[in-house]
């Protein structure tokens, strides 16, 4: 059963991460555009660093870093009179009340907590990619549009929300679509974060079973399980390609781009 | 300082099995972390360089196959590209590893394929060929019509037309995207030791050692930034090298047109 549920785990991960990453990316892009220097450095730094380093390193890093960060904060709040330092040589020690989740919490709380840490990590990493795409898209909106807005007396903020944001999506969509594909293909990395996803179950169930432990002994079936995963991902990316194609055609309608122009000519 | 030189002598080539056998177990120094993670980079470079070089030729073949008129060639190239681009590299590694493991039971010939140095290299080679093939195909489609007509007018045809006109133009057009692909390939070499392929005698790549230190010290804030630093350096080297080649490919163009600057835009995960 776990094997089938794990497909759902992957799908919910995608469903939660995609909008979250978009929000992070939007925030990052706005920060990078900001006229306040430190904020713009922060936005640009966020986009640049996450993109320059192998993502898998980030996945491994953020999970521990987030976990320790949360526990450190809770430790500071809950046990202010704790005598020892937290880092003692190779150990990271916080008081019992600051453990996250609490040591006596049931198993499912631990699993859900791990899952959400993973989701958050994905959102941070993909937020940087999305930030890059959106930053480019905001700059791709034709300059005259913004100049016209200014000529009508709109403030910077008004022209941003009323002119740039509605128009940038058509420029952002190819990049975001690409990102979606990459996100789909990144989901098996969940396994590395300790979540029991499809890779975990494929390894577990596919491994050699001996009659001593189960009623259904079989040899090493992991090849077949991974073949199923391969086909699952292929089908999923193909489906996404088709859907994205449709959305793109919808969005280009009536836009001042070569795609929109081609559509207009075909109709006329 | 002397101590650090000793550490470098002991662990500098640890990842390929030369030097001290046991990894440090306690009292980790910064020097040890730098040395071991750097030594692991040797594997990343090995996987990246070999699969990139070999993949270049297969990619050209695949791109030509996808553009071919022969339906058998075209369909098989399309499927090759779709399968390797449509599925996660991580799953491909797992699948290949267990496939080789199963084959090994039947034919001893597949014995070396279950080791990372050959098995993972093969997967990376096929994977990068598919991605690069798609890039080259796109470039092939956008070769200016006039170039080919001019080649025809000069009486070039067949192999000499391909060798002297089509191929260089294709490379020139594809180069910025190909640079991205190269960077992105080096980044994905870090997946090897996390995907079934065992790190025999703890000979792993940079990320393997970084996560070793992070596990042992419970402190991710040292090894991962070191790893990040190494990768940023590697990326800069790749950009410089590919930029040189790109400049040479474009050397016949007027100076103004040369200024199509490369934009660093990797997709990172495959």
Interface residues (C-beta under 8 A of the other chain):
Chain A: X49 X51 X52 X53 X54 X55 X56 X57 X60 X61 X64 X65 X68 X87 X90 X91 X92 X129 X132 X178 X182 X183 X184 X185 X186 X187 X188 X189 X191 X192 X199 X202 X203 X206 X220 X222 X223 X226 X227 X229 X230 X233 X234 X237 X238
Chain B: X26 X28 X82 X83 X86 X87 X88 X89 X90 X91 X92 X94 X95 X98 X99 X101 X102 X187 X188 X190 X191 X194 X207 X210 X211 X214 X216 X217 X218 X219 X220 X221 X224 X227 X228 X231 X232 X235 X264 X265 X266 X267 X268 X269 X270
